[in-house]
């Protein structure tokens, strides 16, 4: 890495994106964050976790891209950058099953990725793009919803088949958005053979400390509620029902994105960011909470009494991931971080 290597980061105002942006700064990269408005840029600037970054004002700049889906949206943003960390992608928040999920979630995920690739092809400085995909793009959806057993270890080379609509739940449309964006992105690379290469990162359920969250309500968005539900004694509405028992810490996701920029890591490959499967249950969080926060449990602040939920196990081969980026964090570390932040925010709100 040269001192003037510039990394464009999309999605920097989100849970994974902000942690990735911060990790890139901590590793010495100069970061250009693509944001939709000046207000979004200001939200990043004033985050206290960036205060320790030396020469922050020169290391972190912003480029406003009001509409990520517009033709040529990233043409200016990619000029002069060597790397791109493309974390931005449509989430399920605010959608209902009666909405046009194809137009609201699936097409934007595909268009956002292909549009970025098209802009990067015009910029000779871009050498690598790292894309945040998802573990849901790897095994068949039948495995994810418990209709089919995970009878082998899935690898980063596996690819799920398309899930046709209509979609019985918003989360199923999200799964298809990740499948489609990956398939269309890889097909585009094969067809156009750009000068840059691409690495795909496939996280499972992501949990951990959310440095953007200033309230309990903000912490309990995205996938963190899944990690908190057995401790707080309530089901996560968006992810209610059976789910896979696969997790990854947000720190590991950020680390994998940034370390993927190294020339030591070959391009044109994918990495599964998850545990192996079968080595944890969601309700293990209760014993972890009791161990690290006994007073909060005994006082009832952490009810710690949610019944074990039905879950499936997706067995994954993560040997390449751990050989490249190191051992992933234990489930205990992730639970300790997110529950600890929950208690901090509850105390702050008094």
C-alpha positions in Angstrom: 0.0 0.0 0.0 1.3 3.4 -1.0 0.6 6.4 1.3 -1.5 8.0 -1.5 -3.7 5.0 -2.2 -7.2 6.3 -2.2 -10.2 4.0 -1.4 -13.7 4.9 -2.4 -16.2 3.6 0.2 -19.9 3.3 -0.5 -22.4 2.7 2.3 -20.3 4.4 4.9 -23.3 5.6 6.9 -24.4 2.0 7.5 -23.4 -0.5 10.2 -21.0 -2.5 8.1 -19.9 0.4 5.9 -18.9 2.7 8.7 -16.9 0.1 10.5 -15.2 -0.7 7.2 -14.5 3.0 6.5 -13.0 3.3 10.0 -10.8 0.2 9.5 -9.5 1.5 6.2 -8.5 4.8 7.9 -6.9 2.9 10.8 -4.9 0.9 8.3 -3.5 4.1 6.7 -5.6 4.4 3.6 -6.9 7.7 2.3 -10.7 7.3 2.2 -13.2 9.0 -0.1 -16.7 8.3 1.1 -19.6 8.4 -1.4 -22.6 9.9 0.4 -26.0 11.0 -0.8 -26.0 14.3 1.0 -23.9 16.7 3.0 -25.9 15.7 6.1 -24.7 12.1 5.6 -21.1 13.3 5.4 -21.5 15.4 8.6 -22.8 12.4 10.4 -19.6 10.5 9.6 -17.3 13.5 10.4 -18.7 14.0 13.9 -18.6 10.4 15.0 -16.3 10.3 18.0 -14.7 7.0 17.1 -12.8 8.7 14.3 -11.2 11.2 16.7 -8.1 9.1 17.1 -7.3 9.0 13.4 -4.2 11.0 12.7 -4.6 13.8 10.0 -8.3 12.9 9.7 -9.1 16.0 7.7 -6.7 15.1 4.9 -7.3 11.3 5.1 -11.1 11.4 4.9 -12.9 13.3 2.1 -16.4 13.1 0.7 -18.1 13.0 -2.7 -21.8 13.5 -3.0 -23.7 11.0 -5.2 -27.4 11.9 -4.7 -28.7 8.9 -6.7 -26.5 5.8 -6.8 -28.7 4.3 -9.5 -28.4 7.2 -12.0 -26.5 6.7 -15.2 -22.8 7.5 -14.6 -23.6 8.1 -10.9 -20.0 7.2 -9.9 -18.1 8.6 -12.8 -16.7 11.5 -10.8 -16.4 9.5 -7.5 -14.0 6.9 -9.0 -11.6 9.3 -10.6 -8.1 9.0 -9.1 -9.0 6.1 -6.7 -7.2 2.8 -6.7 -9.7 0.7 -4.8 -13.4 0.6 -4.2 -15.2 -0.9 -1.2 -18.7 -1.2 -2.4 -20.8 -1.9 0.8 -24.0 0.0 -0.2 -27.0 -2.1 -1.1 -30.8 -1.9 -0.5 -32.0 -3.2 2.9 -35.4 -4.5 3.8 -36.3 -1.6 6.2 -39.5 0.1 5.3 -40.7 -2.5 2.8 -43.9 -4.6 3.0 -44.6 -7.8 1.2 -47.3 -6.0 -0.8 -44.7 -3.6 -2.2 -43.1 -4.0 -5.6 -40.0 -5.8 -4.2 -38.5 -6.3 -7.6 -38.4 -2.6 -8.2 -37.6 -1.6 -4.6 -34.9 -4.1 -3.6 -33.8 -6.4 -6.3 -33.2 -4.1 -9.3 -31.5 -1.4 -7.3 -29.0 -4.0 -5.9 -28.1 -5.1 -9.4 -28.1 -1.6 -10.9 -26.0 -0.2 -8.1 -23.3 -2.8 -8.6 -23.3 -2.7 -12.4 -23.4 1.0 -12.5 -20.3 1.2 -10.2 -18.5 -1.3 -12.4 -19.3 0.7 -15.5 -18.0 3.9 -13.9 -14.8 2.1 -12.7 -14.2 0.8 -16.3 -13.8 4.4 -17.4 -11.2 5.2 -14.7 -7.8 3.6 -15.4 -6.7 4.2 -11.8 -9.1 1.6 -10.3 -7.3 -1.7 -9.7 -9.7 -3.6 -7.4 -13.3 -3.5 -6.2 -14.4 -5.3 -3.1 -18.2 -6.0 -3.1 -20.3 -6.8 0.0 -22.4 -9.7 -1.1 -24.0 -12.1 1.4 -23.9 -15.7 2.6 -27.5 -16.0 1.3 -26.1 -16.0 -2.2 -24.2 -19.2 -1.6 -26.5 -22.2 -0.5 -29.9 -22.9 -2.0 -32.8 -21.0 -0.4 -34.3 -24.4 0.6 -31.3 -24.8 3.0 -31.8 -21.3 4.4 -35.5 -21.9 5.2 -35.1 -25.4 6.5 -36.7 -27.3 3.6 -33.4 -29.0 2.8 -30.6 -30.2 5.1 -27.1 -28.8 4.8 -25.5 -32.1 4.0 -22.1 -30.8 3.0 -19.9 -27.8 3.7 -20.7 -24.9 1.4 -17.7 -23.1 -0.1 -17.2 -19.6 -1.5 -17.4 -21.0 -5.0 -21.0 -22.2 -4.6 -23.8 -20.2 -6.1 -27.5 -20.2 -5.2 -30.1 -20.4 -7.9 -32.5 -17.5 -8.6 -35.6 -17.3 -6.4 -38.5 -16.2 -8.6 -41.3 -14.0 -7.3 -43.8 -13.3 -6.0 -42.1 -13.2 -2.7 -43.8 -14.5 0.5 -41.7 -12.3 2.7 -39.5 -9.2 2.2 -36.5 -11.1 3.4 -36.9 -13.5 0.5 -36.7 -10.6 -1.9 -33.5 -9.5 -0.1 -32.0 -13.0 -0.7 -32.8 -12.7 -4.4 -31.3 -9.3 -4.5 -28.0 -10.7 -3.3 -28.2 -13.7 -5.7 -29.0 -11.5 -8.7 -26.3 -8.8 -7.9 -23.7 -11.5 -7.6 -24.7 -13.4 -10.7 -25.1 -10.2 -12.8 -21.9 -8.7 -11.5 -19.8 -11.8 -12.3 -21.4 -12.0 -15.7 -20.5 -8.4 -16.4 -16.8 -9.0 -15.4 -16.6 -12.0 -17.6 -18.1 -10.1 -20.6 -16.3 -6.8 -20.3 -13.0 -8.0 -18.8 -12.1 -4.7 -17.2 -8.6 -3.7 -16.0 -9.7 -4.0 -12.4 -10.5 -7.2 -10.6 -13.3 -8.0 -8.1 -13.5 -9.7 -4.7 -16.9 -10.7 -3.2 -17.3 -10.8 0.6 -20.2 -13.0 1.8 -21.1 -12.3 5.5 -23.8 -14.2 7.4 -25.8 -12.5 10.1 -23.6 -9.6 11.2 -23.5 -8.5 14.9 -21.3 -6.4 17.2 -20.8 -2.9 18.4 -22.5 -0.3 16.1 -20.5 2.9 16.5 -23.2 4.9 14.6 -25.8 4.0 17.2 -26.5 6.8 19.7 -29.7 5.2 21.2 -31.1 1.8 22.0 -33.5 2.1 19.1 -30.6 2.8 16.7 -28.7 -0.2 18.0 -31.7 -2.4 17.6 -31.8 -2.1 13.8 -30.4 -4.3 11.1 -29.2 -7.7 12.2 -28.1 -6.8 15.8 -31.6 -7.6 17.2 -31.0 -11.2 16.3 -28.0 -11.3 18.7 -30.0 -9.5 21.4 -33.3 -11.2 21.3 -32.6 -14.2 23.6 -31.1 -11.8 26.2 -33.9 -9.2 25.9 -36.6 -11.8 25.9 -38.4 -10.8 22.6 -38.4 -12.0 19.1 -36.8 -9.9 16.3 -39.8 -8.9 14.3 -38.1 -8.7 10.9 -36.4 -12.1 11.3 -39.2 -13.9 13.2 -39.3 -17.6 12.8 -36.7 -20.2 11.9 -33.3 -18.9 10.8 -29.8 -20.2 10.3 -27.4 -20.3 13.2 -24.6 -18.6 11.4 -23.0 -15.3 12.6 -20.0 -13.1 12.0 -18.7 -10.1 13.9 -18.8 -6.7 12.2 -15.1 -6.2 13.0 -14.2 -9.3 11.0 -16.3 -8.1 8.1 -14.6 -4.8 8.1 -11.2 -6.4 8.4 -11.9 -8.8 5.5 -13.0 -6.0 3.2 -9.9 -3.9 3.9 -7.3 -6.7 3.9 -8.8 -7.8 0.5 -7.2 -4.7 -1.0 -3.7 -6.2 -0.4 -1.8 -7.3 -3.5 -1.1 -10.5 -1.5 -4.8 -11.5 -1.9 -5.6 -12.6 -5.5 -8.5 -11.0 -7.2 -11.4 -12.8 -8.8 -12.4 -14.8 -5.7 -15.0 -14.9 -2.9 -14.8 -15.2 0.8 -17.4 -16.6 3.2 -17.6 -14.6 6.4 -19.3 -16.9 8.9 -18.7 -19.5 11.6 -18.4 -23.1 10.4 -22.0 -24.0 11.5 -23.1 -26.3 14.3 -20.7 -24.6 16.8 -23.2 -22.2 18.4 -26.9 -21.7 19.1 -28.5 -18.2 19.3 -29.5 -18.9 22.9 -25.9 -19.3 24.0 -26.1 -15.6 24.4 -28.0 -16.1 27.7 -25.0 -17.8 29.4 -22.7 -15.3 27.9 -24.8 -12.4 29.3 -25.0 -14.0 32.7 -21.2 -14.5 32.8 -20.3 -10.9 31.7 -23.3 -8.9 33.0 -24.5 -10.7 36.1 -25.9 -7.6 37.8 -28.0 -6.7 34.7 -29.4 -10.2 34.5 -30.2 -10.4 38.2 -31.9 -7.0 38.2 -34.1 -8.0 35.2 -32.6 -5.3 33.0 -31.6 -8.2 30.8 -34.5 -10.7 31.1 -32.4 -13.5 29.7 -35.4 -15.8 29.4 -36.3 -16.1 25.7 -37.1 -19.7 24.7 -34.8 -21.4 22.3 -35.9 -20.7 18.7 -36.0 -23.2 15.9 -32.9 -22.8 13.7 -31.1 -24.4 10.9 -27.4 -25.0 10.5 -25.6 -24.2 7.3 -22.2 -25.9 7.3 -19.5 -23.8 5.7 -15.9 -24.3 4.7 -14.2 -21.1 6.0 -10.6 -22.4 5.8 -9.7 -20.0 3.1 -11.2 -17.1 5.0 -9.3 -17.8 8.2 -6.0 -18.5 6.3 -6.3 -15.2 4.6 -7.7 -12.9 7.3 -7.1 -14.8 10.6 -9.5 -16.6 13.0 -12.9 -15.1 13.2 -14.1 -13.7 16.6 -15.9 -16.1 18.9 -19.7 -15.7 19.3 -19.0 -14.8 23.0 -17.0 -11.7 21.9 -19.8 -10.5 19.6 -22.5 -11.0 22.2 -20.3 -9.3 24.9 -19.8 -6.3 22.5 -23.5 -5.8 21.5 -25.0 -6.4 24.9 -22.4 -4.2 26.5 -23.3 -1.4 24.1 -27.0 -1.9 24.8 -26.4 -1.4 28.5 -24.3 1.7 27.9 -27.1 3.2 25.8 -29.7 2.3 28.4 -27.6 4.1 31.1 -27.1 7.1 28.8 -30.9 7.4 28.3 -31.6 7.7 32.0 
